[in-house]
Amino acid sequence: MSSEDHPDRPVEGSLGPIARLRVDLGVMHLDRDFDYLVPDEWLETAVPGARVRVRFSGRLRDAYVIDRLHEADVDSPKPIERVIDQVPPLSPESLALIQDVADRYVGTFWDVARAAVPTRHARAESSVLRKVADSAAAPAPSPAHHPTAGPAADPTWRHYRWPETASPARVVWSSAPASDVVAEIGCLARWKRSEGRGVIVVVPDAADVARARSELTRVIPESNIAELSADIGPERRYREFLRVRTGQATVVIGTRTAVFAPVEDLGAIIMWDDGNDVYRELHAPYWDAREVAAMRSHQTSCDVFVGAPARSVATQWWCRSGWATSVDPKRPSWWNVRCIDEHERARDPAAESARIPSAAWTTARNGLRHGPVLFLVARRGYVPTLACQDCRAPARCHDDSCQGALEMSSGHTTARCGRCGALNGAWTCKECGGSRLRAVHVGAGRTADELGRAFPGMQIVWSEADRIVRSVPDTPSLIVATPGAEPIAEKGYRAVIILDARSVYPSLAGAEQQVRRWFEATRLVAEGGEVCLVASASSLEAQALIRWDSRWFAERQLDQRASAELPPVTRVAEVTGPKAAVQAIGDRIRSDHRILGPVPVPDSHHVRSYLVVPRTQAAAFTRELGSLMRTESTKDSTTRDIRVRMDPRDM
């Protein structure tokens, strides 16, 4: 291919004979640039962003070309062995973004690059190059772009208060009840494409990708859309990536790694459900797609639209700081939430201890006259937690080396260990000698059994993480689902009943996540539908749902975190490893910081500490921490076993 096929490839003759490379070496202290000589046969192809093979310490290694220079920093640079790809995987913008992400999250360039670029597939590359050649031989006329009015004038957004925004538009929106999220995403994408700009749409999982893609194909030609997600397989994924890289596709829909897609003339990144934990990369350096989208907006001045069922504390911080603009939903006149609180308990004494009070049964019966009813259950399984009936001590595995918690998978099975899987049919309590078990928590399976007995002959649908049902028809049925596994009802649910709502997971984001799950489930209710919450109406979480005002709740969470100097008002590094090494890291940091911990890590010999710094010191802190980790990686000490996560969501 010639340089004309790649608009961002420098003109022949402008590049020096020296390639500055970032070599894949796997250790932090060698995450730096190395100079290599470019042989004549690779002068045109070893351009910035190209992937090459080089010899380092006698072994062949992959590397990315960062720059081309006329002089090297070493006397006798080694030659590049070969160029791997016919199409450079990284654009200059991608190179800069990957380095910025690596610096922010105290990681290495290659750790981020591996997530940003799919595994190479030669057959996929050949098929894309053939299409590029065909289109070059018979170029299609450039489509005419007719800019449309912004979303504020679109009827899709009639249930929102859309303010005037500056350019770039950085917008945070929270869903309205019974809203059509995919239509909202399609509207934003169509608006930016009407201006001739590229678009990236990032959603949590494959099911969301399928729904959003179906909507996008209604407003954008399918040939212009690429899909980037792990579920599509390595060959297709690399082919779709190259379609984006070569400009054949200018709209990308995918999961978290799609935020790095090398879209030409990027106009907007649209992200849905930013509070979902799936946006945090599971491998070092544990980057967060929401923050990468914000960084890319800074870098390219592209628009960012971040939506969610409920406002996350992080995006509300964006709005409070003035970096983003809030688009708020209007609460419809029909919206009403019934809470099973102290007043309900006064009328129904059994409601105090009942998991499904009579008011919830009444709501379900009313809803079933017209269509499906959703029961949201906090835990999956049948009985995921058991205890001694007599002394209430947690039931543990009889194997002393395991001591895992016992659970039951159905009402007719023997208790088994959730850790080692051993059956515990002859279990006895080590505290009191009792042999009877009781349920501490009830899962979706047990709830489905209870509903089946209460509503004989009614169809029961059970949906949870390992058996997700994606959609249900608009017919009377009872749907039991765990958070995140709620099926989409064809015309919305006639009632949504939230069980197990009286407890909050003990973490910094526990209350925020609870509100997010409630809003996600109740957003699926049909217009005029009923909502029942088995919890007191006095809590802030319940009040947010009653008001349908997650922004109000996020603001109060921000106030609490500001007073305690916790994220997102501050930046935090979670440091995990051997106790002496963790303490040494905290002691050697010179930036203004405070230390929370250390605390033991469950089922481990390690400890964990949190280093908290003001946001004004964040850049200096991450540079210092990164420099320290690089220095320690050269030593044979326990500090090499340290794991660093910046701004963890689950502290």
C-alpha positions, -999 to 999 in steps of 0.1 A, spaced: 0 0 0 12 35 -6 12 64 18 -18 78 0 -40 51 15 -32 64 50 -39 101 55 -20 102 88 12 86 73 39 112 69 50 121 34 78 99 20 112 115 26 102 134 57 111 106 81 146 100 95 164 67 94 160 62 132 129 47 147 122 55 184 104 24 197 85 12 228 94 -25 231 72 -51 248 94 -62 276 70 -68 305 88 -49 332 82 -13 343 118 -1 345 122 -9 307 90 9 298 109 37 279 120 45 244 148 27 225 163 38 192 167 14 163 179 17 127 153 15 99 166 -6 70 159 7 35 132 -19 28 112 -6 58 117 31 54 81 37 41 63 13 63 80 17 97 60 48 104 48 61 138 20 37 150 35 7 131 41 -26 149 76 -40 143 98 -69 154 132 -61 169 159 -80 187 164 -71 223 189 -90 245 191 -117 219 154 -123 217 128 -111 191 102 -88 206 73 -68 193 75 -30 195 56 1 184 72 29 165 67 61 185 86 85 163 111 87 134 143 107 140 173 117 120 198 110 148 199 83 175 208 86 212 231 56 209 262 51 187 253 19 169 216 13 169 205 -22 160 183 -26 129 146 -34 129 140 -70 118 107 -64 100 74 -45 100 45 -68 112 14 -51 98 5 -36 64 -17 -11 82 -2 7 112 -26 -2 141 -21 30 160 -27 66 148 -7 95 163 -38 103 184 -39 67 197 -2 68 206 -7 99 227 -38 85 244 -22 52 253 8 70 269 -15 94 288 -36 64 301 -4 45 312 8 76 330 -25 83 348 -29 47 360 8 40 368 12 14 342 32 6 311 26 16 275 22 -20 263 -2 -29 290 -26 -3 277 -18 -10 240 -28 -46 243 -63 -35 253 -65 -8 227 -54 -30 197 -71 -64 191 -49 -95 185 -37 -94 149 -53 -117 123 -36 -119 89 -67 -131 70 -88 -103 84 -61 -78 74 -60 -92 38 -98 -89 34 -98 -53 46 -69 -44 23 -88 -59 -7 -118 -37 1 -95 -6 5 -80 -14 -29 -115 -19 -45 -128 14 -31 -96 32 -43 -102 19 -78 -138 30 -79 -142 57 -53 -177 62 -40 -190 98 -40 -186 114 -6 -219 115 12 -236 149 16 -239 159 52 -269 180 63 -265 190 99 -296 184 120 -309 203 150 -294 192 183 -311 167 206 -329 195 225 -352 198 195 -357 161 190 -389 145 204 -369 116 217 -357 139 244 -391 155 252 -390 141 288 -357 160 296 -346 195 304 -318 201 278 -298 233 284 -277 252 259 -242 237 258 -209 250 246 -185 232 223 -173 207 230 -205 194 245 -198 174 276 -231 162 288 -242 139 316 -278 126 315 -299 104 338 -328 84 324 -364 93 326 -389 66 337 -401 44 308 -374 60 286 -360 44 254 -323 45 260 -313 30 226 -334 57 208 -316 84 228 -282 69 218 -293 67 182 -304 104 183 -270 115 196 -252 94 170 -273 106 141 -268 142 152 -230 139 152 -229 119 119 -251 147 103 -221 169 109 -198 144 91 -180 135 124 -171 100 137 -188 85 167 -179 59 194 -207 43 214 -196 23 245 -221 1 263 -217 -25 291 -221 -59 274 -229 -78 242 -267 -77 247 -265 -39 249 -243 -38 218 -269 -58 199 -297 -35 209 -278 -3 203 -265 -16 169 -301 -24 159 -311 12 166 -280 27 149 -287 8 116 -321 25 115 -304 60 112 -269 52 99 -259 29 69 -248 -4 83 -217 -4 61 -205 26 81 -208 9 115 -182 -13 131 -186 -35 162 -158 -39 187 -164 -64 215 -148 -96 228 -179 -117 219 -175 -115 181 -143 -136 179 -107 -126 171 -109 -126 132 -140 -104 130 -128 -82 158 -95 -74 140 -113 -69 107 -137 -45 123 -108 -27 140 -90 -23 106 -122 -10 90 -122 18 115 -85 24 112 -87 27 74 -118 49 75 -143 24 60 -163 27 92 -168 60 112 -193 48 138 -181 22 164 -203 4 189 -187 -18 215 -178 -26 250 -151 -9 272 -121 -13 249 -140 5 221 -132 37 239 -98 35 222 -111 29 187 -90 49 161 -120 67 146 -112 94 120 -123 129 129 -139 118 161 -169 140 170 -184 123 200 -180 94 225 -214 82 238 -213 60 269 -242 43 286 -244 32 323 -210 46 334 -215 34 370 -214 -2 358 -182 -20 372 -176 -37 338 -160 -4 326 -130 -10 349 -103 -30 331 -95 -62 350 -58 -63 341 -30 -38 349 -30 -9 349 -68 -12 357 -79 18 336 -115 30 337 -133 36 303 -153 65 317 -121 84 326 -104 74 293 -134 90 275 -129 122 295 -92 121 287 -99 117 250 -123 146 251 -95 167 266 -71 155 239 -92 159 208 -120 183 219 -146 157 209 -180 157 226 -187 133 255 -223 121 263 -225 99 294 -258 85 304 -270 62 332 -301 50 349 -290 70 379 -263 97 381 -229 84 393 -210 104 419 -181 107 395 -201 124 367 -219 146 392 -185 158 402 -179 166 365 -210 187 366 -203 204 399 -168 213 387 -182 229 355 -164 204 332 -198 188 321 -234 199 318 -263 181 334 -294 170 314 -321 161 339 -352 140 334 -387 154 341 -406 133 367 -439 122 350 -472 128 368 -479 91 369 -447 82 387 -454 68 422 -434 46 445 -450 27 474 -426 19 503 -432 -8 528 -422 14 558 -433 19 594 -468 31 584 -473 -1 563 -460 -22 592 -485 -6 615 -513 -18 593 -497 -52 586 -477 -65 616 -464 -94 596 -447 -69 572 -419 -63 597 -404 -98 592 -420 -108 559 -397 -108 529 -426 -103 505 -452 -82 525 -489 -83 516 -487 -48 500 -461 -63 475 -484 -92 467 -513 -67 461 -491 -47 437 -481 -79 418 -517 -90 415 -528 -56 402 -499 -56 376 -506 -91 364 -541 -80 352 -524 -61 324 -489 -76 317 -456 -88 331 -444 -79 367 -408 -78 377 -394 -88 411 -359 -76 417 -339 -99 441 -305 -89 454 -289 -124 453 -287 -152 428 -290 -189 435 -316 -206 457 -303 -201 493 -269 -185 489 -262 -182 527 -270 -206 555 -267 -205 593 -274 -227 623 -311 -227 632 -303 -227 669 -274 -202 675 -275 -183 642 -237 -189 636 -227 -190 599 -227 -225 585 -192 -235 573 -178 -264 554 -169 -295 576 -134 -295 560 -112 -274 584 -89 -265 556 -117 -249 536 -143 -234 559 -163 -220 530 -199 -208 534 -226 -234 528 -254 -228 502 -283 -247 486 -291 -248 449 -327 -259 453 -353 -269 480 -346 -306 475 -308 -307 476 -282 -312 503 -262 -282 515 -229 -278 497 -198 -257 502 -197 -227 479 -159 -227 479 -148 -264 474 -182 -279 464 -182 -306 491 -216 -319 502 -224 -313 539 -254 -336 544 -244 -345 580 -235 -310 591 -233 -301 627 -226 -266 642 -192 -262 658 -206 -236 681 -236 -253 697 -237 -288 681 -270 -281 663 -278 -299 631 -306 -277 616 -300 -250 590 -318 -218 583 -317 -194 553 -299 -162 561 -304 -148 526 -328 -160 499 -319 -160 463 -337 -156 430 -344 -193 427 -362 -196 461 -381 -164 453 -393 -180 420 -405 -211 440 -424 -189 465 -441 -169 436 -450 -202 418 -468 -214 449 -486 -181 454 -497 -177 418 -504 -213 406 -506 -215 368 -488 -182 362 -457 -183 340 -425 -177 361 -393 -164 344 -361 -167 364 -331 -145 352 -297 -142 368 -261 -140 359 -256 -175 346 -290 -179 330 -299 -144 317 -332 -140 298 -329 -111 275 -366 -102 268 -401 -112 277 -434 -106 258 -462 -83 268 -483 -110 285 -490 -116 322 -460 -133 338 -438 -130 369 -402 -122 362 -376 -128 390 -343 -112 382 -311 -101 399 -296 -67 393 -282 -64 358 -301 -95 346 -335 -78 341 -352 -88 308 -365 -61 286 -403 -62 285 -419 -56 251 -441 -28 263 -427 -23 298 -435 -39 331 -469 -32 347 -453 -33 381 -417 -35 396 -412 -48 431 -378 -44 447 -370 -70 475 -341 -72 499 -338 -34 498 -331 -28 535 -293 -34 534 -265 -17 516 -232 -33 507 -204 -18 530 -182 0 505 -176 35 494 -199 31 464 -224 7 481 -252 32 484 -245 46 449 -246 11 434 -279 3 452 -295 35 438 -282 26 404 -297 -9 405 -331 4 417 -332 30 390 -322 5 363 -350 -18 373 -377 8 377 -368 25 345 -382 -5 327 -418 1 341 -445 10 316 -462 44 317 -487 43 345 -471 12 361 -466 7 398 -434 5 418 -431 -11 453 -400 -8 474 -396 -31 504 -377 -5 525 -383 25 546 -392 57 528 -370 77 551 -336 67 536 -318 89 511 -318 60 486 -356 56 488 -362 93 487 -341 95 455 -363 68 439 -395 84 451 -385 118 436 -369 101 406 -339 124 413 -306 106 413 -288 139 408 -300 150 442 -287 118 458 -253 121 440 -249 156 453 -254 145 488 -229 117 483 -204 142 470 -209 164 501 -201 134 523 -171 125 503 -158 160 502 -160 163 540 -141 130 543 -117 139 515 -125 108 495 -129 103 457 -138 118 433 -130 150 453 -95 135 458 -73 109 439 -66 76 455 -40 49 449 -48 15 462 -15 -3 471 -17 -41 478 11 -64 486 34 -76 515 30 -55 546 66 -42 547 65 -33 510 32 -15 512 44 5 542 76 13 524 57 27 494 37 50 516 67 62 535 87 70 504 61 91 486 69 128 491 38 143 476 13 157 500 -8 126 509 -25 107 537 -26 70 543 -57 49 551 -47 14 564 -31 -10 561 -58 -36 564 -55 -74 558 -67 -87 524 -91 -116 530 -77 -151 521 -43 -137 516 -10 -128 534 -11 -94 519 -23 -60 532 -39 -31 515 -35 7 520 -50 37 503 -28 68 495 -51 98 492 -39 131 475 -57 163 466 -67 165 429 -44 195 425 -14 172 434 -27 142 413 -4 146 383 27 150 404 17 121 426 12 96 398 45 106 382 63 101 416 45 68 422 52 56 387 89 65 390 91 47 424 75 15 409 99 16 380 129 19 404 116 -9 426 111 -32 396 149 -34 391 154 -47 426 150 -82 440 127 -73 469 91 -77 480 83 -43 466 82 -60 432 50 -78 443 31 -46 448 -1 -40 429 -13 -4 423 -48 5 413 -57 42 408 -91 54 418 -106 20 426 -144 19 425 -148 -6 453 -127 8 482 
